[in-house]
Amino acid sequence: MVDYIKPSLRLQPAHIVIHVGTNDLKSSEVKTLTENISKLCDEIYNFNLKIDITLSQIITRTDSPGINEKVAQLNNLLKDLCEARNLGIISHENIDERGLDRFGLCTLIGQVVVSWQET
């Protein structure tokens, strides 16, 4: 994950929104994903401590049996991470199964109303 963000960091942004973990959720443990996201935040801060970081929680999905349990677990850990590290968080609790396509994935990109919560 760290290599993918380096080009964006070179642009010296004031704020970064991170939406990661969705693709790895099927094959990785929730704790491992959380640790990797935390390490990504560390790398961003190593580059510039003044960058504001916001984590985007995982959107519900139904493409795999039991996946939403992992989504809920990861989203809870991301919320805890944001609270512990004073990061912003974007919740997607307003997206339910009605916003998923026939494959069980979100199709509402560009139509999602995001609720913002300051930390």
N, C-alpha and C positions, 0 to 999 in steps of 0.2 A: 504494500500500500504506500509505503514511504516514497518509493521512486516515482509514483504517479503524481504526487503532489508537488514535487520539486519545481517543475516548470511554472506552476501557479505561484509558488513562493518567490520565485525570481521577479515576479511582477510587483512584489512588496504590497500585498493587500492589507487593508486595515481589518478585514473581517473574512473569515472562511467558514462556509457551511459544509459539513461533512455528512454525506449520506452513503455509508458503506455497510457491508455485512450481509446484504440481502442475498447475493449469489453464494456466499460461503455458508449460509445458514444450514443448508441440507447436509453438508459434509463436515462441518466443524462443530466443536463444542461451544456452547454459549459463553462459558468462562474464557475460553481461548480467544474468541472474537472480541470480547470486552477488553481483554488484556492488550490485544493488537491495536484496538482503537485508542486505548490509553497511550500506548507507545507512539502512535501516530501523532497524538496531541503533544507528546514530549518532543518529537522531532520538529513540529511546527514551532513550539516555544524555544527550542534550541536555535532555530533560525532567527526568530524575532519574538521576544517576550511580550511585545505590545499588541500582537495580533489577537483579535477577539475570535474565539472559536464557538461555533454553534453546532451541536450534533442533531441530526435529523433521525428520528426514530424509524424503525422498520415498519413498512406498510403491511397490513394484513394480507395473507395469501392462502390459497387452498389447493395449490398445485401438488402437494405431497401430504400424505396422512401424518397428522401430528405436528405439522409445521407451525401452526399458530400457537401451540404451546411454547415452542422455541422462540417465536416472535415475541410473545408476551414476556418470557423470561429475559430475553435480550433487551427489550424496551425498558423493563424495570431496572436492569443493571445499568443501562445507559442513563436513565434518570438519576440513579444513585451517583454515577460517575460525574454527571453534570453538577449535581449539588455539591459533591466533595471538591470538585476542581473549579467551581464558579464559572461554568460554561453555560452558554445558552442552549435551549432545547426546543426542537420543533416536534410537536406531537401530531400524529396522524390518526388519532382515535376516532376522528370524524369520518374515516373511510372504512366502510364495512364490505361485506361480500357483494353488495349491490354494485360496487364500483370495480368489480373484478371481471375479467373476460372469461371465456369458456375454458381457458387453461388455468384459471385461478390466480391470475396476475393482475396488477393494477393497470387500468387503461385510462385513468383520469388525469394524466399528466397535462398540465396547462389548465385544468379545470378544478384543481384542488384548492380549497380555501384552507390556509394554514393558520392554526392558532398559535400565537406567539406568547411565550412566557419568559419574562425577565428572571434571571437568577441572581 
